[in-house]
Amino acid sequence: MNEGMRSLGKRVGRASHVLVLMRHAKAEPVEDAPEGRDIERALVDKGRRQASRVADGLERLGLVPDRIVCSGAVRARQTLDGMLPTFGDGPVVDYRRSLYDGGFQDMLDEIARTPRGTRTLMVLSHEPTVSMAAQRLSGGDSDPHCLDLVGLGMPTATVAVLVADAELADWTPGSASLIGVLRPKDMR
C-alpha cells in the first residue's frame, strides 16, 4: 500500500462515521443489453475485475461497510456481487430502484434512513448522482484535489470517501469531509 493509501487508512480509522460512494463497475453498452434497456446492462470482464480490486482495496483500508445500499440496476447488483465475497457476511444489504432512476435527493433520503450506530455505509449507484452527492455533502474542510476529481465526474468503479462526526442519518449538504477519491488502479 502506498503512502497516500496509508494516510487515508489512518484518517478512516479515526473517523466516527464514514460514507463510501461508489459508481458501478464497467458495463456493456446499452445497445448490447436485453431489449436495449439501460437498467439491464451487465458488467463486462473488465468490470468484474474492477469490482474485485476495489473490494480488496477497501478491505485493506478498513472500509468494509456495515451497511450497503445498492441500485437495483443489473450492473450495480453485479458490481456488489463481485465485492461481497471480500466483505464477508458482515454488511447488511438493501437494493433500491430509487438509486437507479432517482437523483441526489433520493440518495440523500437513503443516507438519512441509515440506522443510528452504523459506522460505515456504502452507497453503490450511478453517475452523475454519485459525483453530485460527493460534491454536495462535502464541507469546507474537504480535500481540494478530491473535490476537483469528483467535479469532473466519477469513472466506473471509482469511490469517494467522506467522513463526519455526526450520525449518517443526520448528514446534510456540506456536513462531511471528502478525504479520498480512489479508482481501481489506485487499489493495487
PEDA-V187553 format. One line per field, one symbol per residue. ss: DSSP state (H for helix, E for strand, C for the rest). psi: psi as a letter, one per 30 degrees, with the letter a starting at -180 (. if undefined). burial: I if it has 16 or more other ideal C-beta (glycine too) atoms within 10 Angstrom, else O. A space follows every 50 residues. Layout:
# PEDA-V187553
ss=???
psi=???
burial=???
This chain:
# PEDA-V187553
ss=CCHHHHHHHHHHHHCCEEEEEEECCCECCHHHCHHHCHHHCCECHHHHHH HHHHHHHHHHCCCCCCEEEEECCHHHHHHHHHHHHHHCCCCEEEEECHHH HCCHHHHHHHHHCCCCCCCEEEEEECCCHHHHHHHHHECCCCCHHHHHHH HCCCCCCCEEEEEECCCHHHCCCCCEEEEEEECHHHHC
psi=kleeeeeeeeeeffkekkkjkkkllklllefflkggkefgklkleeeeee eeeeeeeeeefghklekkkklfkeeeeeeeefeeeefafekkkkkkeffe gaaeeeeeeeefgkkkfkejkkjjblkgeeeeeeeefkafgljeeeeeef fflklkgkkkkkllflkefgklkgflkjfkkkleffg.
burial=OOOOIOOIIOIIOOIOIIIIIIIIIIIOOOOOIOOOOOIIIIIIOOIIII IIIIIOIIOOIOIIIIIIIIIOIIIIIIIIOIIIOIIOOOIOOOIIOIII OIOIOIIIOIIOOIOOOIOIIIIIIIOOIIIIIIIIIIOOOIIOOIOOII OOOIOIIIIIIIIIOOIIOOIOOOOIIIIIIIIIOIIO
